Amino acid sequence: MSGALGTNSCRVAVMALVLLASGCASLSKPAWDRPPPPALDAPVVQPGALERAKLDNGMEVLVLEDRRLPRIVLGVVVRRGGDLVAPERAGLAAFTTELMKRGAGERDALALSQATDEIGASLSVGGDWDSTTVTVSGLSRDRDRLLEILADVVLRPRFEAREAVRARDQMLASLERAKDDPATLSRWHLARTLYKDHPYGAPRGGTAESVARLDASQARAFHRSIFVPNDAIFFAAGDADMKSLLPAAGKAFGAWKRGEVVPPGPAPPQRVPDARRIVIVDRPDLAQARIALAHEGLARTDPDRIPASLMNTVLGGGGFSSRLTETLRTEGGLTYGVWSGFGLRRHAGPFLVITFTRVPEVRRVLDLTLSDLERMRDEPPTAAELRNAKALRVGGFALGLETSTAVVSSEVDLDVYGLPEDSLDTYRGRLRAVETADTARMARELLHPERMVIVLVGPAEALSAQVEGLGPVEIVQP
């Protein structure tokens, strides 16, 4: 026994010396020069906390239990949104969601507002290009009342004519005010130039011409067409569990009859634009010009979206560490900020670069921006740049999922787009697996500075002289 123990002790001592010798080089380095320990990715959702079920009418049920606070968020999302609306009816989706919170069931607009205020709850109805969402939140002790309000707004919106007139007038006033905002003008004219008569070509909030034609009957018909249980998800997060919520959801929504699921809106052209174009939105009063460049980008479900996001993080989506910021702000002193990114939708949205500068510096900013886009294709992200981009994305991923509401929203987003249920848990591993060859391919395939739409908002007379030789110029009024 003692001999064996002595032998084992010797072995342990020898192994310790070997390990110490092999680790001396790294231990002699300061902490910031040593490689980090292997990352251990904890699951985004603790096992058993997230449960899924389905009602007989096809409505999916998603419940994330989080007992830390006596609060609950309840919601319903349908997988259809603004991309169903033709440009001549632009604003209909936003108009519909606005009317849905202006009276439902037995309550008119005032009574509905009072019902939420009485229990300290909040009601939200909104949407994007691909989905429409209704949520209520409040104390978990008021769950049944919250669920009643939610069911009324989803199933029984009133769409009163007088509220439609008020909502329409408010939307028109908002559109008029938006003309004073260079960023909004830039976004409007960029979409119009890129997508023309496709639904993406008009603002989701509509135009003065299209909104003026909207009425309650159109909103009622649009609601009826997209709100069907077999294309809907009921979700909950907070102080709740599936055992108690599933019967409650069945009571609230179980009688909702299945309906026809309308197909998504049409896909935009795969290549937009064919050649570079410059659009100048004439604002003679501006001393600073708003600058936006764009062409087609990626869809939300594109298998290359992770390497593309890392390439873009290095280019202009990584804040102060990005190349565009280094060129235009740090070295050039030409702007306080520049950003690039992909508008990820069911169909491919735009790739964008957005910045601003003093009017006399516009040509210099454009030349440097286009040069950096070209350089990204010729000199793709280095290993060090890619490593930093991964660290930034991993950190941002964790920060974006700090609350149960954020987690359940991300899980619902996966369901809306038909992405794998484990996408959140596998994201960090898939991101770390991206190599420099992948981001180099993204730069070659996805960046086309030679044929971008360029939209400038500022004094047309001064700007048109600066962009001479860059491409054909169109001058428009706000």
Steps between C-alpha positions, in 0.01 A plus 500: 500500500771746600706403194210556269426831665862604462499404132184700439650799678804484275282481193299800614819695566642416157174594329494829689854580387413418139190715511691782667774483241255497211308791649796715601498696177136596531516558877791739452282719277277772644133406528395710201743312271386152599239322287156496663371173643264303278156658492225304671168607354225462754159438343304818437197345669535273800372145436126478556442876517376528139207282399308464175152373421226545240125559520259292293448793260870502414605792719848445640563565869839603639553559874825610668485468879692759703389538863748772600236775483119490537454623145386345173502582131234344275485533125381374164697529179388412148750427224381768259567871487572798280640314200143406402409864436536640148657850473168662408366383840822565693435556867209254523685261733599784736149648477349163594721451806427856613124440482527167682598681820222759460217280620435126525219278620257692722750782559544809285837676482458678834370195683782283365757753618334516842492120529877481459567800723290357785739209541821685410531304177628599157361408160702505179397421142751526219668324215780487248530378142451135598284479813241675718508484880264581788640499855372581847712509813432551868495328837459124490213517750301676223572228245137421421411866443808544282403194299147634456633830363742316271226276360271797438764694308608197294154358426252784539645839400217748440639699203266790566465757221560799727821346637610425145466868410701603806771244435523599134529869587773427753693290249476778241625756753787269592595459134505877455727543804728225375590712197708713737717201594791438258539140620137421418520670160812301422331173596188575294682590182749216536215247515316665210810496280600144587164324491271721289151338491587209734348525853849578634503810280252695714527586870322255731336805653368599158510817294268798518319377188456138612407577862235751392313214330494264802181427693367266767368241254845452346655452844229249595562300182878503547465383860266220393742385231810467720364408844432127488590259784681251279753773414524646852716452809380568854797574724557580866802588711537557871315377807306223325525139385357286224289291738283796599526707182412238241140457626467879532627549144259232380211678670597835346591384149376142460176600325691703241439317173771402258530708186688523174863601545578766243838460329774754577544805281703473177878485502681811376741484205815310591731771367420864580609733357659399171724808494600781731251782542507817708183652645519846659213600727509879488518659845669840446479579872736223612864563586558125545414244236351160576668224299368149432630233262324170431446196283342158554599305809399175673186328623453420869533128429804520272754234607779758458351753742755431777820536293336797327431666836862451606630646175270797551609541863852559374377729222255732675284315751755482780485854632834664570692187397365495143698598194250763386510670840879495495507655153223758527509599867832410661728585208283732292309694764212509251211366707397406851363166389469251217318167493456213257273199520252259347123544521407136563143414397313198365620607157838664447498851640761767429866528589552855625771749586379812684687811613492880491749784455534869423376582152845596357640160608241277333712397201795417721280285725351321200842431347639365828191288565502345153875444534454317831235278344738416216781441748287257697471287186873524424622488861239299695495478881826389656516230765532768769204698364288186483593402854398844629176489301412163651564629852280802434216287361516246783487781757212671325313172475511451877395858571205465265361205696514632856124489561243225459303728267803537273555124499140410418494768229808343343344153522183630333713661229651160423149354467385783274781430255498122534853484641619209719387510863858465625627801301560714810698229677711421193556862392827558687651175376398571141642850530834379638526247216514774234843533339670781309430317173128522577502875561718551191238319293226717652686817406544381141141381458303761694672836448441683171607865538505546123120477480365642826214746527628816669246727669606844623277733701616861488529806272470364146698778335809439713469121501441449128830670419685268739369170364584572137642188337366253758188411302169638374340748741132545586392803705173465691303705749435376854 
